């Protein structure tokens, strides 16, 4: 176990969907990893949000390698957030998977939190090497996020954009962002063709657990659901993030080569 607790942390950079440089953190265990995880963060959060960093670090302790990165215009990544949308997030995920593929570490498991969960479901078709997918507190349709700035929709419609407060920070939302969200239909949930694990809390005040039920009902087997009981949407308690990582590591091992066992 001591061997697993030693981890390697590497800052990586690769081109995103718009050509801007995206920044990521690739964390790996000391030995050969049990699998490679690609993690997509929640709406406007970033790779260093507490839930993403805690889940990633716990997965590394359990022998997995994890890449988490900032979508275009967020965190340490280049680009202008106001020019992005759900489609560019999906394309950024494909770029991140391409980076892993080209570096000889193809993604085995796709994991997404909140809108990042919707994004991994949408991106899965372009990442065929991924053997399993997991969502955490994800909406069944990406336009669910519009509720977070619904009071500004009229301004966005009339003026083409508006500055909104999201998680206490100002962001410019343009009309094209809203239109892109509304154009997406998650029909591809039924066509994933891979095992799916859905996490959600019945007390989630941001994304209702009904969204998880919708994803589950659309998906084909094998599919699983794990309740996060009294966790909040952002998984701010360490024990909730650790629980996700512990159960995810065990579940994913079933679908990875050699059962996800380390090879050395």
C-alpha positions in Angstrom: 0.0 0.0 0.0 2.9 2.3 0.7 3.9 2.0 -2.9 0.5 3.2 -4.1 0.6 6.2 -1.9 3.6 7.6 -3.8 2.2 9.4 -6.9 3.6 11.3 -9.8 2.1 14.7 -10.7 2.6 16.2 -14.1 1.4 19.4 -15.6 0.3 18.9 -19.2 -0.8 21.1 -22.1 -2.5 20.3 -25.3 -4.6 22.1 -28.0 -8.3 22.4 -27.4 -11.2 22.5 -29.8 -10.6 26.2 -30.7 -6.8 25.8 -30.9 -6.2 27.4 -27.6 -3.9 25.7 -25.1 -5.6 23.6 -22.5 -4.0 23.0 -19.1 -4.3 19.7 -17.2 -2.9 17.7 -14.3 -2.0 14.1 -14.9 -1.5 12.2 -11.7 -0.3 8.6 -11.6 0.6 5.9 -9.1 4.2 4.8 -8.6 3.7 1.6 -10.5 1.9 0.7 -13.7 -1.7 2.0 -13.3 -4.8 -0.2 -13.1 -6.4 2.1 -15.7 -6.4 5.6 -17.1 -9.2 8.0 -16.1 -10.3 11.1 -17.9 -12.2 13.5 -15.6 -14.5 16.3 -16.7 -15.2 19.0 -14.1 -18.6 20.7 -13.4 -20.0 23.8 -15.1 -17.6 26.8 -14.7 -15.6 24.9 -12.0 -12.1 23.9 -13.2 -9.8 21.0 -12.7 -8.8 22.2 -9.2 -12.3 22.3 -7.7 -12.2 20.3 -4.5 -14.4 17.4 -5.7 -12.3 16.8 -8.8 -9.0 17.0 -6.9 -10.1 14.7 -4.1 -11.6 12.1 -6.3 -8.6 12.1 -8.5 -6.1 11.8 -5.7 -8.0 9.0 -4.0 -8.2 7.1 -7.4 -4.4 7.5 -7.7 -4.1 6.0 -4.2 -6.1 3.1 -5.4 -3.8 2.6 -8.4 -5.5 4.5 -11.2 -4.0 7.3 -13.3 -6.2 10.4 -13.7 -6.1 13.4 -16.1 -8.2 16.3 -15.1 -8.1 19.5 -17.2 -9.6 23.0 -17.5 -12.1 23.5 -20.3 -11.4 26.4 -22.7 -11.6 29.7 -21.0 -11.4 28.3 -17.5 -8.7 27.9 -14.9 -5.2 27.7 -16.4 -6.5 27.0 -19.9 -6.4 29.6 -22.7 -9.4 31.0 -24.6 -12.4 33.1 -23.9 -15.1 31.4 -21.9 -17.8 33.6 -23.4 -17.0 32.0 -26.8 -17.5 28.5 -25.6 -20.5 26.3 -25.2 -21.5 22.7 -24.5 -20.3 21.6 -28.0 -16.9 23.0 -27.4 -16.7 21.2 -24.0 -17.5 17.9 -25.8 -14.8 18.7 -28.4 -12.3 19.6 -25.6 -12.9 16.2 -24.1 -12.2 14.6 -27.4 -8.9 16.6 -27.5 -8.0 15.5 -24.0 -8.6 11.9 -25.0 -6.5 12.4 -28.1 -3.7 13.7 -26.0 -3.8 10.6 -23.8 -4.0 8.4 -26.9 -1.0 10.0 -28.6 1.1 9.7 -25.4 0.4 6.0 -25.1 -2.0 6.3 -22.2 -5.5 5.9 -23.8 -8.5 6.7 -21.6 -10.1 3.5 -20.1 -12.7 5.3 -18.0 -14.6 8.6 -18.6 -15.9 10.4 -15.5 -17.9 13.6 -15.5 -19.3 15.8 -12.7 -22.5 17.8 -13.3 -22.5 19.3 -16.8 -19.2 17.5 -17.2 -21.2 14.3 -16.8 -23.4 15.3 -19.7 -20.3 16.1 -21.7 -18.7 12.7 -21.2 -21.9 11.0 -22.3 -21.9 13.2 -25.5 -18.2 12.7 -26.1 -18.1 8.9 -25.6 -18.8 8.2 -29.3 -15.6 10.0 -30.2 -13.6 8.1 -27.5 -14.1 4.5 -28.5 -11.2 3.2 -26.4 -13.0 4.1 -23.2 -14.3 0.9 -21.7 -16.7 2.4 -19.1 -18.4 5.7 -18.2 -19.4 7.3 -14.9 -21.5 10.4 -14.2 -21.7 12.3 -10.9 -24.8 14.6 -10.3 -25.3 15.0 -14.1 -28.3 16.3 -15.8 -30.0 14.2 -18.5 -30.1 17.2 -20.9 -27.4 19.9 -21.0 -29.9 22.7 -21.2 -30.7 22.0 -17.6 -27.8 24.4 -16.8 -29.9 27.3 -18.2 -31.7 27.4 -14.9 -28.6 28.8 -13.2 -29.0 32.1 -15.1 -32.7 32.0 -16.1 -33.2 35.6 -14.8 -30.8 36.8 -17.4 -32.3 35.1 -20.4 -34.3 38.1 -21.6 -31.2 40.3 -21.5 -29.3 37.6 -23.4 -32.0 37.4 -26.0 -32.3 41.1 -26.5 -28.6 42.2 -26.2 -26.9 39.0 -27.3 -25.1 38.5 -24.0 -25.3 39.2 -20.3 -22.9 39.0 -17.3 -24.2 36.5 -14.8 -23.0 35.4 -11.4 -22.2 31.7 -11.2 -20.8 30.2 -8.0 -20.1 33.8 -6.8 -18.0 34.7 -9.9 -19.0 36.8 -13.0 -19.2 35.1 -16.4 -20.4 36.5 -19.7 -23.0 34.2 -21.3 -23.7 34.8 -25.0 -26.8 33.9 -27.0 -24.9 31.2 -28.9 -24.2 29.4 -25.6 -27.9 29.1 -24.8 -28.8 28.2 -28.4 -26.2 25.4 -28.4 -27.5 24.0 -25.1 -31.1 23.9 -26.5 -30.0 22.2 -29.7 -28.5 19.1 -27.9 -30.6 16.0 -27.4 -29.2 13.2 -25.4 -30.3 10.4 -27.7 -26.8 9.0 -27.6 -27.3 7.9 -24.0 -29.0 4.8 -25.4 -26.2 4.2 -27.8 -23.2 4.3 -25.4 -22.5 0.6 -25.9 -20.5 0.6 -22.7 -21.1 0.1 -19.0 -22.5 3.1 -17.2 -22.4 4.1 -13.5 -24.6 6.9 -12.3 -24.0 8.7 -9.0 -26.5 11.2 -7.6 -27.7 12.5 -4.2 -31.4 12.5 -3.4 -30.8 15.9 -1.6 -29.1 17.6 -4.6 -30.5 21.1 -4.8 -28.8 22.0 -8.1 -29.6 19.0 -10.3 -32.6 16.9 -9.2 -32.2 13.1 -8.7 -34.9 12.8 -11.3 -32.2 13.6 -13.9 -30.3 10.5 -12.8 -33.4 8.5 -13.2 -33.9 9.8 -16.7 -30.3 8.9 -17.7 -30.7 5.5 -16.1 -34.0 4.8 -18.0 -32.5 5.8 -21.3 -29.3 3.8 -21.0 -28.9 0.2 -21.9 -27.5 -2.5 -19.7 -25.0 -2.9 -18.1 -25.9 0.2 -16.0 -25.7 0.9 -12.3 -26.8 3.6 -9.9 -25.2 4.5 -6.5 -27.0 6.9 -4.2 -24.8 9.6 -2.5 -27.3 9.9 0.3 -26.8 13.3 2.0 -24.0 14.6 -0.2 -24.4 18.1 -1.8 -24.1 18.8 -5.5 -20.4 19.8 -5.3 -19.3 16.9 -3.0 -17.6 19.4 -0.7 -17.2 16.8 2.1 -14.1 14.7 1.8 -15.9 11.5 2.8 -18.3 11.9 -0.1 -15.5 12.4 -2.7 -13.7 9.4 -1.2 -16.8 7.2 -1.3 -17.2 8.0 -5.0 -13.6 7.2 -5.7 -13.6 3.9 -3.7 -16.8 2.6 -5.3 -15.8 3.8 -8.7 -12.4 2.0 -8.5 -14.1 -1.3 -7.6 -16.8 -1.0 -10.2 -14.5 0.0 -13.1 -12.1 -2.9 -12.4 -14.7 -5.3 -13.6 -14.5 -3.8 -17.1 -10.7 -3.2 -17.4 -8.1 -5.6 -18.8 -6.9 -8.1 -16.2 -9.6 -6.8 -13.8 -7.8 -3.5 -13.4 -4.9 -5.2 -11.5 -1.5 -3.6 -11.5 0.9 -5.3 -13.8 4.1 -5.0 -11.8 
